[in-house]
Amino acid sequence: MAGLDSAKLKALLGDVASGRLQLPDFQREWKWDDDRIRAIIATVTLDYPLGVTMTLETGGASRFRTRPLTGVESGAASDPSLLLLDGQQRLTSLFQALYVADAPVRTVDTRGKPVRRWYYVDIAKATGSPSDRDESIISVPEDRILRRDFGRKVVHDLSDTLGECGAGLFPLRIVFDTQKVNAWRRVYEKVDEERNFDLWAKFEDQVLHPVRSFQVPMINLPSATSMDAVCAVFERVNTGGVPLNVFELLTATYAGDRTYTSRTGNYYDLPSTWRSIKEYVADRYPVLGRLEVDLDDGLSNSDFLQAVALVRTWNLKQLDPTVGISCKRRDLLELPLDDFEGLAPRLKDALEWAGGFLFSQCIVQAADLPYRTQVVPLAAVRAILGNELDSAEALQKITQWYWCGVLGEMYGGSTETRFTRDVEQLIAWIRDDGEVPDTIAEAFFFPERLRTLKTRNSAAYKGIFALLIRQGAVDWHYTDGPMPPGRLVEYGVEVRQVFPKNWVRRNLDERYPAGSIINKTPLSLRAAQALNGAPAAYLEPLAAAADMRSEWFDDVISTHLIDAKALRANDYVAFFEARATALEDLVYQAMGKRTTVVRGTPDEEGDR
């Protein structure tokens, strides 16, 4: 059972130097700047509370790859007995400033510029009022020369002991080395015996003694602490403000797998495995991410782990019906490396299939993907069923499930429970061994929702955009056939306004919102450049540019489920009402069901 204890700062920094205390590899890098380092030194010299440091004893079931704290020599012990979970920024800063005597601290200034600094304390200021203690801590450039007037004038040369003593600036890097402190004191007292003898006695009592006896409050977790608990504790107490990603924790865990290391002679590099998978699927289907932007743009590493966990727990359930299908954090943290290695290739293939499925639904870019999370159960089902999913009947079922999830906005909240239900229910339904999945049965789309769909913040908005292309919309510039999914990016196809917003506002009231998806349609950039003014003004030039008679171009317009007659008459109300009915039918066709329950209008942008 963990309890609150304390340890002397000197002993703790000694453990850092020896490698007895190290970091689990999921910890971020040390990043404190010069101002924060000086502030924490002042805190220690005043013997003010520092904040609790948390450690984990090694030797338990949770084995992580480890690394020394920044600034520790590479010769430190390789097998730590304690792992630092909380307090890295504080201990690293104090270690480098107070314990490493032969190297300046590599930090950054207030502008983020890399600098190297030594830390000193002004003896005269430090022995004055405690309120002046922050000002008494001074950082000095790497050459230990203090200058002013933009570096033209030397104020103090601290490159040797005599210069330090003459300036009355004590080098904090030797504070724990009694012999060096005594040698420094003797020089300091000789500089001005009458003044410095008494001043040193006060300095030793008010500054040196508090630092040497400083106690760091500690919570030490026993080695039997579970990985889930480690993760939860880290998230609750870590003062860096960045939540711990389960992927990072597994990265350190897999890297610390000694069985794998002894078998291969190297540690398991989970990030490299993920990168190769992400590059493979995103290169083929950019809807799953854009690697030039960010490795976790689109499909994330946590999404992949959840899909693996779903398949793993499904397999376990086939052997033991009492096992539940799950992909909660606990399931991810308990995912054995052997199981991950065995399942990762299957999920890679499943993601490639999912990318192809989305492409067939005319969803080709990550920005147009209604729900990234819905790819998780989709890939898991494919990994489990494999080629069973390729029959026409199975594809029809998976397509209905997908669009019910999108247009019913079923994946907008907590998704883990829906993941597990969808995997189990979809597989049973596809195998004709179960009822229609809840995601289909519970999905509703209300006609009023069309009026409130105005931005990409809504999955249904993105879904209707894709459905319009899927059902055969022909571009108003490239009029040689329905917009091919593979050319959408090349053509710059986006959602474009049919009636200009300002025109609608001038002529109509808010019952017919100009920003609604009803007044928008997918068009290329070239077509959009011609949409100047009301429709009656831009349709004839568009038809002429396409070398089409007006009635033929009306057929092109109708592929967008738009009443061309209303458009040519600038009759926005007739256009709006006819388009709303057509889009409603399009939605219900994709969902394979029609809403019959009368309910209130969902909230704006629909986080249902």
Helices and strands as residue ranges (DSSP letters): E 4-8, H 9-18, E 21-24, H 34-45, E 53-57, E 66-67, E 82-86, H 88-98, E 105-108, E 114-122, H 123-126, G 130-132, H 133-136, E 137-141, E 145-148, E 153-157, H 161-167, E 169-171, G 172-174, H 178-191, H 193-203, I 204-208, H 209-212, E 215-221, H 227-237, H 246-255, H 258-264, H 270-284, G 286-288, H 301-319, H 329-333, H 337-360, G 366-368, H 375-385, G 386-390, H 392-407, H 416-430, H 438-441, H 449-452, H 459-470, G 485-487, H 488-491, E 494-497, H 501-507, G 517-519, E 520-523, H 525-528, H 535-545, H 550-558, H 564-568, H 572-591
